[in-house]
Amino acid sequence: MKIALTSVTVDDPIKAFEFYTQKLGFIEKMYMPDMRLAIVVSPEDPDGTALLLEPNDDHDTKAYFKSVYDAGIPVIVFGVDDVQAEFEKLKAKGVIFTQEPTKTDWGTQAIFDDTFGNLIQIYHLERLSFGTCGNVMLPLSKCSTFQSFGTCGTPCLRFFSIFRFPVIDIQHLNLR
């Protein structure tokens, strides 16, 4: 099983389609403006996961996504090879960033406003390695609530951050 389609709610799918194709560089998968249906895909993987630009017509949905936006939480993460280069390219096209490229314990990220009610994160995961006990070294978070020990006896894997990513003790993280 794999993810074939995901969605981002938008205030206006027709205008969002223009933004996502002209500024972000996605390509059309299906576009029926009279039905307010817009689906885009990455030109890097045209047969991969598609993104439905879903109309945000429901009052309760609008309230929910406004609270997510107001909290500064991105609704989706787009993976890129070079966050700084993507930031420069998108900024030159007029994309407004709320967070410039920032190094974190697990990689580099930047966040922009799609102008349709969403914050979008671009992200690059740094190369990860294995600890002496063989556990995969995953991103660190200060918000973990569960900790386990590898066979080497050192805390290696902590689980669960507020963002629900597996997390790890920074002492075991070996970025190259």
Secondary structure, 3 states (H helix, E strand, C coil): CCCCEEEEEECCHHHHHHHHHHHCCCEEEEEEHHHCEEEEECCCCCCCCEEEEEECCCHHHHHHHHHHHHCCCCCEEEECCCHHHHHHHHHHCCCEEEEEEEECCCEEEEEEECCCCCEEEEEEECCCCECCCCCECCCCCCCCCEEEECCCCCEEEEECCCCCCCEECHHHCCCC
